[in-house]
Amino acid sequence: MVARGAIARLGPDASMAAIAEAAGYTKPALYAAFKDKASLADALAAEVSGELALRIGTLVSEGTGLPVALHGAIDAFCQFVETEPALFRFLVQGAAGFGRSLGDRQLLVSVGEVVGSMMADGLRDSGADPSPGATLGYALMGSVFMAADWWVDSRTVSRAELVDQLTMFAGSGLAAFAGPSVSGPTTTLE
């Protein structure tokens, strides 16, 4: 989507008029496609969450096991944040500024569903009750979103360290539900 590049150049606080101009559209043409900034954020969030879901789905389908898949999912999200910080800000913070509730934030909801499903499958595969999967998926994404929001500005640790720390944090929570084998050692996928 052309607006994605415009937001990357202009930043998350850009007006619809500035986004239209940077994307090579007229303002009426942009408004014909997106009624407001929130609907533009939803379209971009659907694009990004689709990309992330494909990466996460590949990890799960490869049968890597929950610890490695969890590490890979967190890394995929953090890589997105690192490479497209303005878009991340627009989707996570900008959409919040449009008077929207947490449940209306498309990126969080879409990625939370994918991760929740991954968690439920991992719990089931370990012989544990899969019903906390959705709760754990959203809890994990909330933690990752907040940590990424802090990290994108602070950069006090490398992305690899951030991913390892978040994976360890998530793994300790999973161990409470399914035992230590679920949170067991991870390996990087790079």
C-alpha positions in Angstrom: 0.0 0.0 0.0 1.4 3.3 -1.1 0.3 5.0 2.1 2.6 2.7 4.1 5.7 4.3 2.6 4.2 7.8 3.0 3.7 7.2 6.7 7.2 5.8 7.0 8.5 9.1 5.5 6.2 11.5 7.3 5.7 9.9 10.7 2.7 8.7 12.6 1.2 12.1 13.2 0.9 13.1 9.5 -2.4 14.5 8.3 -4.5 12.7 5.7 -3.7 15.6 3.3 0.1 15.1 3.8 -0.3 11.3 3.5 -2.2 11.8 0.3 0.4 14.1 -1.2 3.3 11.9 -0.2 1.6 8.9 -1.6 0.9 10.6 -4.9 -2.9 10.9 -4.5 -5.3 13.8 -4.1 -6.9 14.3 -0.8 -10.3 13.4 -2.2 -9.0 10.2 -3.7 -7.5 9.1 -0.4 -10.8 10.0 1.4 -12.7 8.0 -1.3 -10.7 4.9 -0.3 -10.5 5.6 3.4 -13.2 7.6 5.2 -10.8 8.7 8.0 -7.4 8.0 9.6 -8.9 5.1 11.6 -10.0 3.3 8.4 -6.6 3.9 6.9 -5.0 2.4 10.1 -7.3 -0.6 9.8 -6.3 -1.3 6.2 -2.6 -1.0 7.0 -3.1 -3.1 10.2 -4.7 -5.8 8.1 -1.8 -5.8 5.7 0.8 -5.9 8.5 -1.1 -8.5 10.5 -1.4 -10.7 7.4 2.3 -10.6 6.9 3.0 -11.4 10.5 0.3 -14.2 10.5 2.1 -15.8 7.5 5.4 -15.8 9.3 4.0 -17.1 12.5 1.9 -19.7 10.7 5.1 -20.9 8.9 6.8 -21.4 12.2 3.9 -23.4 13.6 3.5 -25.5 10.5 7.2 -26.4 10.5 6.5 -28.2 13.8 9.3 -26.2 15.6 7.6 -26.6 19.0 6.1 -23.8 21.1 9.3 -22.4 22.5 10.9 -21.8 19.1 7.6 -20.7 17.5 7.1 -18.3 20.4 10.6 -16.9 20.0 10.0 -16.6 16.2 6.7 -14.8 16.6 8.1 -12.3 19.0 11.1 -11.8 16.8 8.8 -11.3 13.7 6.9 -8.6 15.5 10.0 -6.9 16.9 11.6 -6.9 13.5 8.5 -5.1 12.1 8.8 -2.5 14.8 12.5 -2.1 14.2 12.2 -1.7 10.4 9.0 0.3 10.3 8.8 2.3 13.6 6.7 5.1 12.1 4.1 2.6 10.9 4.2 0.9 14.2 3.5 4.2 16.0 0.7 5.0 13.5 -1.0 1.6 14.0 -0.6 1.3 17.8 -0.5 4.8 19.1 -2.1 6.7 16.2 -5.2 4.6 16.1 -5.6 5.0 19.9 -5.7 8.7 19.4 -8.7 8.3 17.1 -11.0 7.7 20.1 -10.9 4.0 19.7 -11.0 1.3 22.3 -8.3 -1.4 22.6 -10.6 -3.9 20.9 -10.8 -1.6 17.8 -7.1 -1.7 17.2 -6.9 -4.1 14.3 -3.2 -5.0 14.6 -3.4 -6.0 18.2 -6.6 -8.0 17.7 -5.4 -9.8 14.5 -2.0 -10.7 15.9 -3.5 -11.6 19.3 -5.8 -14.1 17.7 -3.0 -15.8 15.8 -0.8 -15.9 18.9 -3.7 -17.1 21.0 -4.3 -20.0 18.6 -0.6 -20.8 18.7 -0.7 -20.9 22.5 -3.8 -23.1 22.6 -2.2 -25.5 20.2 1.0 -25.6 22.2 -0.8 -26.2 25.4 -2.9 -29.0 23.8 0.3 -30.6 22.4 1.9 -30.6 25.8 -1.2 -32.3 27.3 -2.4 -29.2 29.1 -5.8 -27.5 29.0 -5.8 -25.3 25.8 -8.6 -23.0 27.1 -6.2 -20.3 28.5 -4.7 -20.0 25.0 -6.6 -16.8 24.0 -6.0 -15.1 27.3 -2.3 -16.0 27.0 -2.1 -14.8 23.4 -3.6 -11.4 24.2 -1.5 -11.1 27.4 1.6 -11.9 25.5 0.8 -9.4 22.7 0.0 -6.7 25.2 3.4 -7.3 26.8 5.2 -7.3 23.5 3.4 -4.2 22.3 4.2 -2.3 25.4 7.8 -3.4 25.5 8.2 -2.6 21.8 6.7 0.8 22.3 9.3 1.5 25.0 12.1 -0.1 23.0 11.5 1.7 19.8 12.6 4.9 21.5 15.1 3.7 24.2 17.1 1.0 22.3 18.8 0.2 25.6 19.1 -3.5 24.5 19.5 -5.0 21.0 16.5 -6.5 19.2 17.9 -10.0 19.9 18.2 -9.2 23.6 14.6 -7.8 23.6 13.3 -10.9 21.9 15.1 -13.3 24.2 13.9 -11.4 27.3 10.3 -11.3 26.1 10.5 -15.0 25.2 11.8 -15.8 28.7 9.0 -13.8 30.2 6.4 -15.5 28.1 7.9 -18.9 28.7 7.7 -18.5 32.5 4.0 -17.8 32.2 3.5 -20.8 29.9 5.3 -23.0 32.3 2.7 -22.2 35.0 0.0 -23.7 32.7 1.8 -26.6 31.0 5.0 -27.2 32.9 8.6 -26.4 32.1 8.8 -28.4 28.9 6.6 -25.8 27.1 8.9 -22.9 28.0 12.0 -25.0 27.4 15.1 -23.7 25.6 14.6 -21.7 22.4 16.9 -21.3 19.5 17.1 -18.3 17.3 15.9 -18.7 13.8 18.4 -16.5 12.1 
